[in-house]
Amino acid sequence: MARRKLLDLARPSRQHLLGYILLAPAVLLVGLIVVYPLLMSIDLSLQNVKLPRPGQHAPYTVANYSKLFSSQEFWMACWVTLKLVVTVTIGSLIVGVGSALLVNNRFRGRTLARLAIALPWAVPEIIAVVIFARIFDTSFGLLGWLFIKLGLTDRMIAWVSTPGPAFWAVTMTMIWKGFPFVSIMTLAGLQSIPSDYYAAARVDGANAIQRFRWITLPLLMPVLGVTLVLVVLWVFRDFSIIKTLTEGGPLKATQTLSIMTYDQAFGFFNFGYASAVGVVTLVICIVASLLMLGRGSKAMY
């Protein structure tokens, strides 16, 4: 009887039912680990609670959002997040695309060069932060010593305890950690471009810049569009690099929305307010992704 039911589901007219049945476990799992926590966060953001307890539900209110949008700390975190997203994304794209173009050429040791470029992406973020914490050390850091030798400064720079240098310390760490992903994605896109296009362009007298402008860049736009969205979302949600290196300081100069969410939830136990920050961050990420994907689709056509 059961075998007959399975055979009935395998008929062409009922294959869509079989597909739904096979997808049901994955859909339930996604709903359990993604949709349910998201709904709980939205529900918690509408409650003015310190520590949520099972079985207790505070009255719904928009006080958390009113407090959020009138908070100078929130707008400061938005500004820091925006600056970090722009600088890290641009830096990662420049370094990643440049290194991908370099290792896409044929030369001796190309395999080792590709491995070296991918190495920062394989290093865990905590280990990367520990390495850069030594580089940015105020007393004997490598970068401060290099700046003195180059004549850029006459004393060691307090990288993680001064607002301006702290922001750039976080930026450089995130670019070093993020550019290999851009490089790998770009290299995959370069490998898919037919070499006949470049041969025809050389016959027509196009130089290297013209070949990059009219062949490489347009054909890489789909890959770069997806890569750009992923890098922006990674910078938005990244927590461990900033928390370990500067903890959002000094003077909140590196406090992003993710750091603010953590501090409000586990530092001050304002779980309702922290959930409101998380919901607003999610909305910003969704809007930014839709805008970038929409512009990317228009650029393709």
N, C-alpha and C positions, 0 to 999 in steps of 0.2 A: 504493500500500500504506500509506504513512504517512498519507495523507488519510483512508483508511478507518478507521485506528486512531483518528484524531482525532474522526471522526464517531461512532465507537463510544463514545468517552469523553463525547461530548455528549449521549448518551441519558439520559433522566431516571433510569434505574436505576443509572447509573454516574457521575452528576454529582458524587457525593462523592469519587470517585477523582480527577476533574479538579480539584476544590478542593484536595485534598491535594498534587497536583503543582504547582499554582500557588503554594501556600503554602510549599512546600519550600525555595525559595531564601531567603525571609525567615526561616524557622525556622533554617536553617543559619547565616545571618548573625548572628542573635541568639545562637545557641549559640557562635559563634566569638568575639564581642566581649563577651559577658556571662557565659555559663555557664562557658566554659573558664577565663577569668581568675579567676572565683570559686572554681572547683575547685582551681586552682593556689594560690590564697591559703590555702584550707583545708589543703591538703597542706603548704604551707610553714610554716603556723602550728604544725604538729605536728613540726617539725624545729628543732633548736637550731643554727641557722646564722647566720653573720654576713653573708657575701656568697655568695648561691647561684650555683653554676656549672653550666653545661650538662653533663649526663652524670654528675653526682655527686649522690648522695642520702644524706642523713644518716639515722640510725635514727629511727624514730618515737618521740616522747615527748610527755608532757603538761606538761613543765617550764615551757614558756612560759605556759600557762594558770595553773599553780600560782603562778608568780612574779607574774602579772598580778593575780590575785585577792587576793594578799597585799601588793600594792604600794599604799602610801599615795598615790602620785602618780596611779595609775589611779582610785582612788575620789575624789580631788580633782578630776580631769578630769570624772568622771561628775557630780559636784555642780555644777561650773561649767557643763557642758553642759545639765543640767536647769534651772538658773536662767536660762540664756540662752534656752532653748526656751520656758519659761513667760513670761518678760518680753517677748520679741520677739513671740511669738504673740499674747499679749493686747494688746500695744500696736498691732501691725499690724491686728488685728481691729477694735479701737476706732476707730483713725484711718481704716482702709479702709472700714468700714461707714458711719461718719459722713460721710466725703467722698462716698461713693456715694449716700447719701440726699440730700445737698446738691445734687449735680449732676444728680440724677434729676428735680428740679423744673424748671419752665420759667422762665427768666429771661434777660435780655439778656447775651450773652457766655458762654452755657453751653458752647458748643463749645470756646472757649479755655480755660475752666475744666477741661473734661475732658482736654484736651491737657496742661495744666499738671499735673494729677494723674498722668497716665501717664508724664510725662517722667522721673521718677527711675527707673522700671523700665527705660527705654530706655538710660539712662546705664550704660556698663560699670562693673563693680564697682571696678576699679582707679582709674578716674577719680573715682568717688564717694569712695573712701578718701582720695585726694589732696586733694579738696575739704575733707573733714571733718578731715583732718590739719592743714590751715591754720586751720580753725575752732577746733580743740582745741589750738592751739599755746600753749605755756606763756608765751611772751614777749608776743606780739601777737595772740593768738587772739580771734576775734569773741565767742565764748561767754563767755570769762573777762571780757572788757571789759563785756559786757552784764550779767553777774552783779554786777560792781562798781557799775555805774550804777544797778542796781535795789536796791543795798544788801544783797545776799545774802552778800557777802564783801568783805573789805577788801584782798585781794591776788589776783593771778592764780593760777589753779588748775593744778597739774601733772597734767593729765588722763591722759596716757599713761604717766606714770612713777610713779603712785600706785595701789595695788591697787584701792581702791573706785572712784575716778573713772574708771580705765581700763575697768572692767567696764561702767559706764554710758555711756562713750564708744562702746564697741563696740555696746552695745544701741541707742543712739540712731541710730548709722549703719545698723544692720541694719533698724531699723524704717523709717527714711527710704527705704531701698532696697526693702523688702518690702511696704509698705502699698499701693503702686499695684496690685500683683497682686490683693490682696484687694478693692480698690475696683473693678477691672475685672470680676472674677468676680461681685461683689455687684451691680454695675450691670446686668450681663447677666441676673441672676436677677430684679431689679426690673422690667426691661423685659418679662419674660414673665408678670408678674402682671396679670390683667385689671383694667382700671380700674372695671369694674362692681362689683367687690367693695368698693372704697372708696366708690363712690357709694351703695351700699346701706347701708354702715356709717354714712355721714353722715346718711342719712335716719333711721336708728335712733338717732341722737344720740351716736354714738361720737366721742370726741375723738381728737387726734393720737396720744397715747400708747396709747390702747386700740386704735386701728387698727394701730399698729406691733406691739403685743403679740399680737393675735388674728388678724391677716391677714398682715402683712409677714414677721414672724419665722418663723411655721410654714411658710410657703411658700418661705422662703429656706433652710430647714434642709438640704435635699439639697445645694444649692450651697455653703453654709457648711461642711458636713461634708467635702466633697471638698477645698475650699480649705484647711481646717484641716489635713488630712493633708499636703497639698503644702507648706504653710508650715513645718510641723514637720520634715518631711524636708529641706527646704531649710536650715533652721537647723542641723540635725544635721550635714549634710555640708559646710556652708559653710567655706571655708578662706581664700580670698583676702582677705576683709575683715579677719579677725583677724590673719592673718600679716603683712599690710602695715601695719596700724595699730599693733599692739602686739607682734607675734611671740609671742603667748602669755603675755607678762609683763604687769606686773612681778610677780615671785615667783609665777609660774604662776597669777595671778589671772584670766587670760583663756584659759588653756590648755584647750581642749575636746578631745574624743576625736579629732577629725580632726587637730588640731595635734599631739597626742601621737603619733599614727600617723606623721605626716610626720617629726617630730623623731627618733623611734626608727629609722625606716628610713633617712633621708638625713642625719641628724645624727650618730647613733651607729652606723649600719650594722647594727642588730639587726633584720634583715629577718624572721626567724622570730617574734620578739617583736612587731614591728610588725604582722605579718599576724594574730597572735592578737588584738591590739587592734582591727584592722579587722573581724575575724569577729565579735567580741563586739558591736561597734557595729552591724553588720548585723543581728544577732539582736535587739538592742534596738529598732532601727527597725522591723523586721517585727512584733514584739510590739506596739509602740505603734500602728502602723498598723491592725493587726487589732482592737485594743481600741477605737480611735476609730471605725473603720468599723462595728464591731458596735454600739456605743452610738448611732451615727448612724442605723443601720437601725432600732433600737428606737424612737428618737425620732420617726422618720417615721411609724411605725405606732402 
